[in-house]
Amino acid sequence: MKSKADQFIDCRGTLTPIALLKITHILREMEIEEELEIIGRDPDTRAKILKVLPPSSCELVEMESNDGGGQLFRMRLKKVQHIWP
């Protein structure tokens, strides 16, 4: 695994629909094999990220959650194929 992701987005304080829109936009622009690191607090964003992405477009490389009340999560996705036009 790479030590640093190719792209990064901080979704803390961002509404779920806006966060998902930003994430899909970044992934659309990424090249195959590049990784995106996502940080956020909203449990809805964390739950819906993989549901809104086209199947088999990305793979989950890493997922960490801080369930210490703050609900902070860190997720790393690798783009495995171009799906979007």
HELIX and SHEET records of a PDB file:
HELIX    1   1 THR A   16  GLU A   29  1                                  14    
HELIX    2   2 PRO A   43  VAL A   52  1                                  10    
SHEET    1   A 4 GLN A   7  ASP A  10  0                                        
SHEET    2   A 4 GLU A  35  GLY A  40  1                                        
SHEET    3   A 4 LEU A  72  LYS A  79 -1                                        
SHEET    4   A 4 CYS A  58  ASN A  66 -1                                        
END                                                                             
